[in-house]
Amino acid sequence: MTYVPCEKPTLHFIGVTTGKSSIMKVFPAWARHLGLGDVAIRGIDFAPHSDPASYREAVAFIQDDSLSMGALVTTHKIDLFHACRDMFDEVDHFAGLMGETSCISKRDRRLVCHAKDPISSGLAIDGFLPPDHFARTGGQVVSMGAGGSTIALTWHLMQARQDRPSGIVVTNRSQPRLDEIRHVHEQMGSDIPVDYVLAPDPTANDRVLQELPPGSLVINATGLGKDAPGSPLSWDARFPEQAVAWDLNYRGDLVFLDQARAQAAERRLQIEDGWTYFIHGWTQVIAEVFDITIDTSAENIDELTRIANAAAKG
């Protein structure tokens, strides 16, 4: 990949299909609202699990280019962290604990690695679940996909607080990612029981859903439906009664959401897409990269959401 020096302060977006993301329309509108001045956003696309040298080249460019302010990282959070950890002058607590990079910033010529997902995923979950959801339903959580997003959201759910799930299940298509997230969870020291299930095909995830109690939170954290077509479930899957179906994606073919909608009335499901997660994830990174404070009150997030909705449709 050829990297061209930036002509104005630029936020990079390291992903898979960044040009299709709504952020390309939303960021300029937010920048005006937040008073960031004449700034830009630029996408850097890699295939999932790319060559470590490719990640290192991108991070080196951001480090050396004076107008590159930092980056948001999606899909490649864990791979980029492992490939580039030695390039960072500072690794924040969450990034070190979770072994991921979701945000890169620059402070006084120092390159800083952040993991913002524990904050943004927590804000998103707390925004659509009532404060007594798990205590009232006895529900569990299953997160399909063992990448950085699942590490972050399970950290949030494991924290000592009044309302916690009765159990957590993490599924993944390959064993190494399951081993990695198990190691992270052991470091967290939570007393919530966690099962790690190898699910090489959708039918394995279907079987996991059969064992869940009513009111469980079912999460598609695989990237299927956005970065690749399809769903982690087959069309024969049955959601638990009164489950919450949450797709971390907000764009793509979103088959997982179609599967949930097909059962919504019969199973009394609550269905959530990834738009609120998108809002919190990006505002957390923008605040860090541009060294500003963005109010996370419901009123301000509603205003930022209104601006994003209008920009995305424009």
C-alpha positions in Angstrom: 0.0 0.0 0.0 1.2 3.5 -0.8 0.8 6.1 1.9 0.5 9.7 0.9 1.3 12.4 3.5 -1.8 14.1 4.9 -2.6 17.7 3.9 -4.6 18.5 6.9 -5.1 17.0 10.4 -6.4 13.5 9.7 -8.1 10.7 11.6 -7.4 7.4 10.0 -9.9 4.5 10.0 -8.2 1.0 9.8 -10.8 -1.5 8.8 -12.0 -3.8 6.0 -14.5 -1.9 3.9 -14.1 1.6 5.4 -15.4 3.4 2.3 -18.8 1.9 2.9 -19.0 3.1 6.5 -21.4 5.9 7.5 -18.5 7.6 9.4 -17.3 9.0 6.1 -20.4 11.2 5.9 -20.9 11.5 9.7 -17.3 12.6 10.7 -17.4 15.9 8.7 -20.8 16.8 10.3 -19.5 15.9 13.8 -16.3 17.8 13.2 -18.3 21.0 12.5 -20.4 20.5 15.5 -17.4 19.8 17.8 -15.4 22.7 16.4 -12.5 20.6 15.2 -11.6 22.9 12.3 -10.4 21.8 8.9 -9.9 18.1 9.5 -10.2 14.9 7.4 -10.8 11.2 7.7 -9.0 8.6 5.6 -9.7 4.9 5.4 -7.0 2.1 5.4 -8.4 -1.3 4.3 -6.9 -4.7 5.1 -8.3 -8.2 4.7 -8.9 -9.8 8.1 -5.8 -11.4 9.7 -3.4 -9.6 7.3 0.3 -9.9 7.3 1.8 -8.3 10.5 4.1 -6.3 8.3 1.2 -4.5 6.7 -0.1 -3.4 10.1 3.4 -2.2 11.1 3.6 -0.2 7.9 0.4 1.6 8.6 1.3 2.4 12.2 4.7 3.6 11.1 3.1 6.0 8.6 0.7 7.4 11.3 3.6 7.8 13.7 5.9 9.6 11.2 3.3 11.8 9.3 2.9 15.1 11.2 -0.7 15.6 10.2 -1.8 12.1 11.0 -3.6 12.6 14.4 -4.4 9.0 15.1 -6.7 6.2 14.2 -9.7 4.1 15.0 -9.1 0.4 14.5 -11.9 -2.1 13.8 -11.8 -5.9 12.9 -8.0 -5.9 13.2 -7.8 -4.8 16.9 -6.1 -8.0 18.2 -3.9 -8.7 15.2 -2.7 -5.1 15.0 -1.9 -5.1 18.7 0.2 -8.2 18.5 2.0 -7.0 15.4 2.8 -3.5 16.6 2.9 -3.5 20.4 6.6 -2.7 20.4 6.0 0.4 18.3 3.9 2.1 20.9 5.4 4.4 23.4 2.5 3.8 25.8 -0.1 1.1 26.1 -3.1 2.0 28.2 -4.5 -0.3 30.9 -7.4 -1.7 28.9 -5.2 -2.3 25.8 -2.7 -4.2 27.9 -5.3 -6.2 29.7 -7.3 -7.1 26.6 -4.5 -7.4 24.1 -6.1 -5.1 21.5 -5.8 -1.7 19.8 -9.0 0.1 19.0 -7.6 3.6 19.1 -4.2 5.1 18.3 -3.4 8.7 19.4 -0.3 10.9 19.5 0.8 13.0 22.5 4.0 15.0 22.5 5.5 12.8 19.8 4.5 9.7 21.8 2.4 7.0 20.1 -0.3 5.7 22.4 -2.3 2.5 22.1 -5.8 2.6 23.6 -8.7 0.1 24.0 -11.8 2.2 24.0 -14.3 -0.7 23.6 -14.8 -1.4 27.3 -16.2 2.1 27.7 -18.2 2.3 24.4 -19.7 -1.2 24.7 -20.7 -0.5 28.3 -22.4 2.8 27.3 -24.2 1.0 24.5 -25.4 -2.0 26.6 -26.5 0.3 29.4 -28.4 2.3 26.9 -30.7 -0.5 25.7 -31.0 -2.8 28.7 -32.9 -1.8 31.8 -30.8 -1.6 35.0 -32.4 -4.7 36.4 -32.6 -6.8 33.2 -30.4 -9.8 34.3 -31.6 -9.8 37.9 -35.2 -9.8 36.8 -34.9 -12.4 34.0 -32.0 -14.6 35.1 -30.7 -14.4 31.6 -27.2 -15.3 30.3 -25.1 -13.7 27.6 -23.8 -15.5 24.5 -21.3 -13.6 22.3 -20.6 -15.2 19.0 -17.1 -14.2 18.0 -14.1 -14.1 20.4 -12.4 -10.9 19.1 -11.8 -7.5 20.7 -15.4 -6.5 20.9 -16.3 -9.6 22.9 -13.4 -9.1 25.2 -14.5 -5.6 25.9 -18.2 -6.2 26.4 -17.6 -9.3 28.6 -15.2 -7.1 30.7 -18.0 -4.6 31.2 -20.6 -7.3 32.1 -18.1 -9.0 34.5 -17.6 -5.9 36.6 -18.9 -5.9 40.2 -22.3 -4.3 39.9 -25.9 -5.1 40.9 -27.1 -6.4 37.6 -24.9 -9.1 36.1 -25.7 -12.1 33.8 -26.0 -15.5 35.4 -23.5 -16.9 32.9 -21.5 -16.0 29.8 -20.9 -18.2 26.7 -18.3 -17.2 24.1 -18.3 -19.1 20.8 -15.8 -18.9 18.0 -14.9 -20.7 14.8 -11.3 -21.3 15.7 -9.7 -22.5 19.0 -6.8 -20.0 19.3 -9.1 -17.0 19.8 -11.1 -19.0 22.5 -7.8 -19.8 24.3 -6.8 -16.1 24.1 -10.1 -14.8 25.5 -10.1 -17.4 28.3 -6.6 -16.1 29.3 -7.9 -12.6 29.4 -10.9 -13.6 31.5 -8.6 -15.4 33.9 -6.7 -12.2 34.4 -10.0 -10.3 35.2 -10.8 -12.8 38.0 -14.5 -12.7 37.6 -16.8 -15.1 39.4 -19.3 -15.2 36.6 -19.2 -18.7 35.0 -18.0 -18.6 31.4 -18.2 -21.4 28.8 -16.0 -21.4 25.7 -17.5 -23.2 22.8 -15.8 -24.1 19.5 -18.4 -23.4 16.8 -16.9 -24.1 13.4 -20.3 -23.8 11.7 -23.7 -22.2 12.4 -25.3 -25.3 13.8 -23.0 -25.3 16.7 -24.2 -21.8 17.6 -27.8 -23.0 17.1 -27.2 -25.6 19.8 -25.8 -23.0 22.2 -29.0 -20.9 21.8 -31.1 -24.0 22.8 -29.5 -24.0 26.2 -30.1 -20.4 27.1 -32.7 -19.2 29.6 -35.4 -16.6 28.7 -34.2 -13.0 28.7 -30.7 -13.9 27.5 -28.6 -11.4 25.5 -27.5 -12.9 22.2 -24.7 -11.0 20.4 -23.4 -11.3 16.9 -19.8 -10.1 17.3 -18.4 -12.1 14.4 -18.4 -9.5 11.7 -20.6 -11.8 9.6 -23.2 -9.6 7.9 -20.7 -6.7 7.4 -17.1 -7.8 6.8 -18.3 -11.1 5.3 -21.7 -12.2 4.2 -24.0 -14.4 6.3 -24.8 -15.0 10.0 -23.2 -17.1 12.8 -26.6 -18.8 13.1 -28.6 -21.0 10.7 -32.2 -20.2 9.8 -33.2 -23.2 12.1 -31.8 -21.4 15.2 -34.4 -20.6 17.9 -33.9 -17.6 20.1 -34.8 -17.9 23.8 -38.1 -16.3 24.9 -37.8 -12.6 25.5 -34.2 -12.6 24.4 -32.3 -9.5 23.3 -30.7 -9.9 19.9 -27.9 -7.5 19.4 -25.9 -7.3 16.2 -22.7 -5.2 16.6 -23.0 -4.4 12.9 -25.3 -1.6 11.6 -24.5 -2.0 7.8 -24.2 -5.0 5.4 -26.7 -7.8 4.7 -27.4 -8.1 8.5 -28.8 -11.7 8.2 -28.6 -12.2 11.9 -31.1 -9.3 12.4 -33.3 -10.8 9.7 -33.3 -14.1 11.6 -34.2 -12.4 14.8 -37.0 -10.3 13.2 -38.5 -13.5 11.8 -39.0 -14.7 15.4 -39.6 -11.4 17.1 -43.4 -11.6 17.6 -43.5 -15.3 18.5 -40.5 -15.2 20.9 -41.1 -11.6 22.1 -37.6 -10.5 21.2 -35.9 -7.1 21.7 -33.8 -6.4 18.6 -30.8 -4.0 18.6 -28.4 -3.1 15.8 -25.0 -1.6 16.1 -25.8 2.0 15.5 -25.6 3.1 19.1 -22.4 1.2 19.5 -21.1 3.0 16.4 -22.0 6.4 18.0 -20.2 5.6 21.3 -17.3 3.9 19.7 -16.5 6.8 17.3 -17.1 9.6 19.8 -14.7 7.9 22.3 -12.0 7.7 19.7 -12.5 11.2 18.3 -12.3 12.6 21.8 -9.0 10.8 22.4 -7.4 11.5 19.0 -8.2 15.2 19.0 -7.7 15.6 22.8 -11.1 17.0 23.6 -13.9 16.1 26.0 -17.2 14.8 24.5 -20.1 14.8 27.0 -21.7 11.3 27.2 -24.9 12.5 28.8 -28.1 11.1 27.2 -28.9 14.6 25.9 -25.6 15.1 24.1 -25.5 11.6 22.7 -29.0 12.1 21.4 -27.8 15.3 19.7 -24.8 13.6 18.2 -27.1 10.7 17.1 -29.4 13.2 15.4 -26.5 14.8 13.5 -25.2 11.3 12.5 -28.6 10.2 11.3 -29.0 13.3 9.2 -25.5 13.1 7.7 -25.8 9.3 7.0 -28.9 9.9 5.0 -27.5 12.9 3.1 
